[in-house]
Amino acid sequence: MTTRFRSTLIAAAAVVSLGACATTSTPTNDQTPTRSNRSIITGSGARATDNSITSSASTVSIAPAEMFAALTEAYGDLGIEVKLSNPQTGEVGNRNFQKMFRLGGLPMSDWVGCGVTTTGQAADNYRVTMSLVSRVTPSATGSSVKTELTAYAEDISSSKGTLSCATLGTLEARVQELALRHVRGS
């Protein structure tokens, strides 16, 4: 492999890796989204700052206690063990769980972007450690629901360290969608 081709390949991989970490989300109502300020370093040494939205917030016309119970069921639907359940603070979720390959019947890369490796999407090939927590608070019309996801991936076949992952916003949206189904009995 020529040096020029190798350099071009590394540069292209860096661009793809950084692109896979980008997320977009539109907050609903008057919620201010949480922003991260992470530095992402790719295998080629390229750096970028990820200042993307890392939570999903919305207001629903459902009582907080009912929404809290529905969120607990939604986590179970996705195969995420609920280890945090505090009705007083409205928090439900799991601050430290691991998944490999799939979550909720879909590839990990449908939920998080961790970059691209020689074998494909890192999220689909590495062990992904996550924190997914929803918080329900009373609002004027029912409940405000905010779900936050953070994650990192690590190749368990080597000791190269971890890759920072960025949420795609799809898991947070899926949690709320499943919770609303439980409330409506569908």
C-alpha atoms as a printed R data frame, in Angstrom:
    type eleno elety resid chain resno       x      y      z
1   ATOM     1    CA   MET     A     1   0.000  0.000  0.000
2   ATOM     2    CA   THR     A     2   1.509  3.327 -0.965
3   ATOM     3    CA   THR     A     3   2.123  6.005  1.635
4   ATOM     4    CA   ARG     A     4  -0.079  8.516 -0.195
5   ATOM     5    CA   PHE     A     5  -2.988  6.060 -0.422
6   ATOM     6    CA   ARG     A     6  -2.587  5.129  3.259
7   ATOM     7    CA   SER     A     7  -2.623  8.822  4.262
8   ATOM     8    CA   THR     A     8  -5.748  9.427  2.184
9   ATOM     9    CA   LEU     A     9  -7.425  6.370  3.716
10  ATOM    10    CA   ILE     A    10  -6.600  7.514  7.264
11  ATOM    11    CA   ALA     A    11  -7.892 11.025  6.563
12  ATOM    12    CA   ALA     A    12 -11.125  9.627  5.096
13  ATOM    13    CA   ALA     A    13 -11.605  7.358  8.114
14  ATOM    14    CA   ALA     A    14 -11.139 10.348 10.429
15  ATOM    15    CA   VAL     A    15 -13.791 12.352  8.591
16  ATOM    16    CA   VAL     A    16 -16.246  9.428  8.664
17  ATOM    17    CA   SER     A    17 -15.536  8.800 12.358
18  ATOM    18    CA   LEU     A    18 -16.190 12.407 13.246
19  ATOM    19    CA   GLY     A    19 -19.343 12.502 11.134
20  ATOM    20    CA   ALA     A    20 -20.693  9.433 12.911
21  ATOM    21    CA   CYS     A    21 -20.389 11.262 16.223
22  ATOM    22    CA   ALA     A    22 -22.567 14.211 15.209
23  ATOM    23    CA   THR     A    23 -26.112 14.390 16.479
24  ATOM    24    CA   THR     A    24 -29.047 16.676 16.070
25  ATOM    25    CA   SER     A    25 -32.180 17.070 18.080
26  ATOM    26    CA   THR     A    26 -34.855 19.669 18.385
27  ATOM    27    CA   PRO     A    27 -36.044 20.339 21.904
28  ATOM    28    CA   THR     A    28 -39.754 20.703 22.392
29  ATOM    29    CA   ASN     A    29 -41.556 23.442 24.262
30  ATOM    30    CA   ASP     A    30 -39.423 25.642 26.496
31  ATOM    31    CA   GLN     A    31 -36.911 22.981 27.527
32  ATOM    32    CA   THR     A    32 -33.270 23.935 27.328
33  ATOM    33    CA   PRO     A    33 -31.274 20.960 26.047
34  ATOM    34    CA   THR     A    34 -28.191 19.707 27.819
35  ATOM    35    CA   ARG     A    35 -25.038 20.111 25.764
36  ATOM    36    CA   SER     A    36 -21.841 18.156 26.077
37  ATOM    37    CA   ASN     A    37 -18.406 19.532 25.434
38  ATOM    38    CA   ARG     A    38 -16.320 16.451 24.631
39  ATOM    39    CA   SER     A    39 -13.107 16.201 22.721
40  ATOM    40    CA   ILE     A    40 -13.141 13.342 20.257
41  ATOM    41    CA   ILE     A    41  -9.864 11.797 19.163
42  ATOM    42    CA   THR     A    42  -9.848  9.358 16.279
43  ATOM    43    CA   GLY     A    43  -7.329  6.616 15.603
44  ATOM    44    CA   SER     A    44  -5.472  8.939 13.253
45  ATOM    45    CA   GLY     A    45  -5.101 11.590 15.944
46  ATOM    46    CA   ALA     A    46  -7.654 14.033 14.511
47  ATOM    47    CA   ARG     A    47  -9.466 16.068 17.139
48  ATOM    48    CA   ALA     A    48 -12.830 17.725 17.190
49  ATOM    49    CA   THR     A    49 -15.151 19.115 19.813
50  ATOM    50    CA   ASP     A    50 -18.586 17.582 20.061
51  ATOM    51    CA   ASN     A    51 -21.051 20.130 21.425
52  ATOM    52    CA   SER     A    52 -24.172 18.224 20.465
53  ATOM    53    CA   ILE     A    53 -27.434 17.897 22.327
54  ATOM    54    CA   THR     A    54 -27.361 14.809 24.537
55  ATOM    55    CA   SER     A    55 -30.875 14.688 25.891
56  ATOM    56    CA   SER     A    56 -34.453 14.600 24.793
57  ATOM    57    CA   ALA     A    57 -37.023 16.724 26.615
58  ATOM    58    CA   SER     A    58 -40.737 17.119 26.084
59  ATOM    59    CA   THR     A    59 -43.978 17.917 27.846
60  ATOM    60    CA   VAL     A    60 -46.854 15.439 27.882
61  ATOM    61    CA   SER     A    61 -50.394 15.761 29.248
62  ATOM    62    CA   ILE     A    62 -49.981 12.788 31.593
63  ATOM    63    CA   ALA     A    63 -49.703 12.850 35.392
64  ATOM    64    CA   PRO     A    64 -46.093 12.449 36.646
65  ATOM    65    CA   ALA     A    65 -46.790  9.240 38.610
66  ATOM    66    CA   GLU     A    66 -48.431  7.607 35.579
67  ATOM    67    CA   MET     A    67 -45.587  8.686 33.268
68  ATOM    68    CA   PHE     A    68 -42.992  7.432 35.773
69  ATOM    69    CA   ALA     A    69 -44.620  3.964 35.824
70  ATOM    70    CA   ALA     A    70 -44.849  3.910 32.022
71  ATOM    71    CA   LEU     A    71 -41.168  4.826 31.659
72  ATOM    72    CA   THR     A    72 -40.230  1.949 33.957
73  ATOM    73    CA   GLU     A    73 -42.120 -0.434 31.665
74  ATOM    74    CA   ALA     A    74 -40.519  1.112 28.561
75  ATOM    75    CA   TYR     A    75 -37.025  0.382 29.896
76  ATOM    76    CA   GLY     A    76 -38.062 -3.248 30.411
77  ATOM    77    CA   ASP     A    77 -39.370 -3.412 26.838
78  ATOM    78    CA   LEU     A    78 -35.911 -2.431 25.598
79  ATOM    79    CA   GLY     A    79 -34.172 -5.019 27.791
80  ATOM    80    CA   ILE     A    80 -32.619 -2.394 30.072
81  ATOM    81    CA   GLU     A    81 -32.679 -3.361 33.732
82  ATOM    82    CA   VAL     A    82 -33.988 -0.481 35.854
83  ATOM    83    CA   LYS     A    83 -31.470  0.062 38.655
84  ATOM    84    CA   LEU     A    84 -32.468  3.650 39.399
85  ATOM    85    CA   SER     A    85 -36.058  4.178 40.459
86  ATOM    86    CA   ASN     A    86 -36.758  7.197 42.634
87  ATOM    87    CA   PRO     A    87 -40.358  8.451 42.537
88  ATOM    88    CA   GLN     A    88 -39.461 11.402 44.803
89  ATOM    89    CA   THR     A    89 -36.997 12.845 42.245
90  ATOM    90    CA   GLY     A    90 -38.831 11.366 39.264
91  ATOM    91    CA   GLU     A    91 -35.687  9.560 38.050
92  ATOM    92    CA   VAL     A    92 -35.842  6.151 36.414
93  ATOM    93    CA   GLY     A    93 -33.210  4.286 34.410
94  ATOM    94    CA   ASN     A    94 -29.790  2.723 34.674
95  ATOM    95    CA   ARG     A    95 -26.560  4.700 35.080
96  ATOM    96    CA   ASN     A    96 -24.221  1.842 34.165
97  ATOM    97    CA   PHE     A    97 -25.142 -0.991 31.812
98  ATOM    98    CA   GLN     A    98 -23.442 -2.687 28.902
99  ATOM    99    CA   LYS     A    99 -24.703 -4.010 25.607
100 ATOM   100    CA   MET     A   100 -23.013 -5.601 22.629
101 ATOM   101    CA   PHE     A   101 -24.287 -5.744 19.066
102 ATOM   102    CA   ARG     A   102 -28.006 -5.015 19.688
103 ATOM   103    CA   LEU     A   103 -30.362 -3.171 22.003
104 ATOM   104    CA   GLY     A   104 -34.136 -3.355 21.794
105 ATOM   105    CA   GLY     A   105 -33.875 -5.562 18.703
106 ATOM   106    CA   LEU     A   106 -31.835 -3.036 16.690
107 ATOM   107    CA   PRO     A   107 -28.103 -2.656 16.021
108 ATOM   108    CA   MET     A   108 -26.278 -0.461 18.535
109 ATOM   109    CA   SER     A   109 -25.360  1.947 15.724
110 ATOM   110    CA   ASP     A   110 -29.059  2.847 15.456
111 ATOM   111    CA   TRP     A   111 -28.772  4.404 18.938
112 ATOM   112    CA   VAL     A   112 -25.206  5.748 19.263
113 ATOM   113    CA   GLY     A   113 -22.380  6.840 16.999
114 ATOM   114    CA   CYS     A   114 -18.948  5.716 18.177
115 ATOM   115    CA   GLY     A   115 -17.027  6.060 14.933
116 ATOM   116    CA   VAL     A   116 -16.011  3.591 12.258
117 ATOM   117    CA   THR     A   117 -13.354  0.890 12.533
118 ATOM   118    CA   THR     A   118 -11.910 -1.489  9.973
119 ATOM   119    CA   THR     A   119 -14.748 -3.907 10.803
120 ATOM   120    CA   GLY     A   120 -17.575 -1.353 10.486
121 ATOM   121    CA   GLN     A   121 -19.458  0.750 13.007
122 ATOM   122    CA   ALA     A   122 -17.676  0.595 16.382
123 ATOM   123    CA   ALA     A   123 -21.033  0.568 18.194
124 ATOM   124    CA   ASP     A   124 -21.972 -2.663 16.413
125 ATOM   125    CA   ASN     A   125 -18.671 -4.428 17.117
126 ATOM   126    CA   TYR     A   126 -17.533 -3.125 20.503
127 ATOM   127    CA   ARG     A   127 -18.970 -3.382 24.011
128 ATOM   128    CA   VAL     A   128 -20.948 -0.199 24.671
129 ATOM   129    CA   THR     A   129 -21.300  1.041 28.250
130 ATOM   130    CA   MET     A   130 -24.201  3.435 28.744
131 ATOM   131    CA   SER     A   131 -26.094  5.579 31.178
132 ATOM   132    CA   LEU     A   132 -29.744  6.155 30.256
133 ATOM   133    CA   VAL     A   133 -31.847  8.077 32.749
134 ATOM   134    CA   SER     A   134 -35.278  9.670 32.405
135 ATOM   135    CA   ARG     A   135 -36.570 12.328 34.763
136 ATOM   136    CA   VAL     A   136 -40.233 13.196 35.138
137 ATOM   137    CA   THR     A   137 -41.230 16.507 36.723
138 ATOM   138    CA   PRO     A   138 -44.652 18.133 37.058
139 ATOM   139    CA   SER     A   139 -45.593 20.761 34.474
140 ATOM   140    CA   ALA     A   140 -48.597 23.019 34.030
141 ATOM   141    CA   THR     A   141 -50.199 20.582 31.573
142 ATOM   142    CA   GLY     A   142 -49.013 17.246 32.984
143 ATOM   143    CA   SER     A   143 -45.369 16.149 33.001
144 ATOM   144    CA   SER     A   144 -42.050 17.267 31.649
145 ATOM   145    CA   VAL     A   145 -39.945 14.271 30.607
146 ATOM   146    CA   LYS     A   146 -36.216 14.511 29.968
147 ATOM   147    CA   THR     A   147 -34.110 11.502 28.991
148 ATOM   148    CA   GLU     A   148 -30.301 11.635 28.869
149 ATOM   149    CA   LEU     A   149 -27.964  9.115 27.269
150 ATOM   150    CA   THR     A   150 -24.194  8.966 27.566
151 ATOM   151    CA   ALA     A   151 -22.062  6.142 26.210
152 ATOM   152    CA   TYR     A   152 -18.606  4.905 25.352
153 ATOM   153    CA   ALA     A   153 -17.396  1.857 23.457
154 ATOM   154    CA   GLU     A   154 -14.423 -0.414 23.994
155 ATOM   155    CA   ASP     A   155 -12.904 -3.177 21.937
156 ATOM   156    CA   ILE     A   156 -12.804 -6.115 24.331
157 ATOM   157    CA   SER     A   157 -10.298 -7.947 22.139
158 ATOM   158    CA   SER     A   158  -7.603 -5.304 22.696
159 ATOM   159    CA   SER     A   159  -6.420 -2.807 25.270
160 ATOM   160    CA   LYS     A   160  -6.641  0.273 23.062
161 ATOM   161    CA   GLY     A   161  -8.875  2.185 25.472
162 ATOM   162    CA   THR     A   162 -12.342  3.551 24.855
163 ATOM   163    CA   LEU     A   163 -14.131  5.565 22.192
164 ATOM   164    CA   SER     A   164 -16.535  8.320 23.129
165 ATOM   165    CA   CYS     A   165 -19.981  7.776 21.661
166 ATOM   166    CA   ALA     A   166 -22.582 10.381 20.816
167 ATOM   167    CA   THR     A   167 -26.292  9.845 21.032
168 ATOM   168    CA   LEU     A   168 -28.288  9.867 17.827
169 ATOM   169    CA   GLY     A   169 -31.401 10.825 19.816
170 ATOM   170    CA   THR     A   170 -33.239  7.716 18.668
171 ATOM   171    CA   LEU     A   171 -33.015  5.770 21.939
172 ATOM   172    CA   GLU     A   172 -34.352  8.676 23.985
173 ATOM   173    CA   ALA     A   173 -37.237  9.058 21.514
174 ATOM   174    CA   ARG     A   174 -37.909  5.289 21.605
175 ATOM   175    CA   VAL     A   175 -38.098  5.291 25.420
176 ATOM   176    CA   GLN     A   176 -40.743  8.014 25.317
177 ATOM   177    CA   GLU     A   177 -42.641  6.343 22.473
178 ATOM   178    CA   LEU     A   178 -42.826  3.054 24.394
179 ATOM   179    CA   ALA     A   179 -43.835  4.843 27.601
180 ATOM   180    CA   LEU     A   180 -46.673  6.638 25.816
181 ATOM   181    CA   ARG     A   181 -47.868  3.292 24.421
182 ATOM   182    CA   HIS     A   182 -48.048  1.923 27.965
183 ATOM   183    CA   VAL     A   183 -50.047  4.941 29.138
184 ATOM   184    CA   ARG     A   184 -52.482  4.593 26.256
185 ATOM   185    CA   GLY     A   185 -52.679  0.806 26.620
186 ATOM   186    CA   SER     A   186 -51.606  0.069 23.034
